[in-house]
Amino acid sequence: MKAMRNFWAREWLMRDIGAKHGTNDVSTIIKIAQTAGLLSSNAEMTEAGQIYVTTNRHRVEVLKHDTIVYPI
């Protein structure tokens, strides 16, 4: 159960960063999050990333309606 929660939290984090920086390039989003200390070098959520998601999770309803397409 915790793995799924972490997956969706990281997914939300990446969508939020992509929306804020106007990009849908996953590599760029990961680099931005790593530079900010929100993701580790292997793209796992850091404690700072978890705090960010917890602090900003009220915006999930807003982002639910956004369409961000990630390239395959």
C-alpha positions in Angstrom: 0.0 0.0 0.0 2.8 2.4 0.9 4.5 1.8 -2.5 1.3 2.9 -4.4 1.0 6.0 -2.2 4.6 6.9 -2.9 4.1 6.3 -6.6 1.1 8.6 -6.8 2.8 11.2 -4.7 5.8 11.2 -7.0 3.5 11.4 -10.0 1.7 14.4 -8.6 5.0 16.0 -7.7 6.3 15.6 -11.3 3.1 16.9 -12.8 3.1 19.9 -10.5 6.7 20.7 -11.4 6.0 20.3 -15.1 3.0 22.7 -14.8 5.0 25.3 -12.9 7.9 25.2 -15.3 5.9 24.8 -18.5 7.4 21.6 -19.6 6.2 18.0 -20.1 9.7 16.6 -20.7 10.1 14.0 -18.0 13.9 14.2 -18.0 13.8 18.0 -17.5 11.2 17.6 -14.7 13.3 15.0 -12.9 16.4 17.3 -13.1 14.4 20.2 -11.7 13.1 18.1 -8.9 16.6 16.7 -8.1 18.1 20.2 -8.1 15.5 21.3 -5.7 16.1 18.3 -3.5 12.6 16.9 -4.0 13.8 13.7 -5.7 17.0 11.7 -5.1 19.6 10.8 -7.7 17.5 7.6 -8.5 14.3 9.7 -8.8 12.8 8.5 -5.5 11.0 11.0 -3.3 13.2 12.6 -0.6 11.9 13.8 2.8 11.7 17.3 1.3 9.7 16.0 -1.6 7.2 14.3 0.8 6.9 17.5 2.8 6.3 19.4 -0.5 3.5 17.1 -1.5 1.9 17.1 1.9 2.0 20.9 2.0 0.6 21.4 -1.5 -1.8 18.4 -1.7 -4.8 20.7 -1.5 -4.1 21.6 -5.1 -4.7 18.0 -6.3 -8.2 18.8 -7.4 -7.0 21.7 -9.5 -4.3 19.5 -11.2 -6.8 16.7 -11.8 -8.4 18.7 -14.5 -5.1 19.6 -16.3 -3.8 17.6 -19.2 -0.1 17.0 -19.1 1.1 14.6 -21.7 4.3 12.7 -20.9 6.2 11.4 -24.0 6.8 7.7 -24.1 
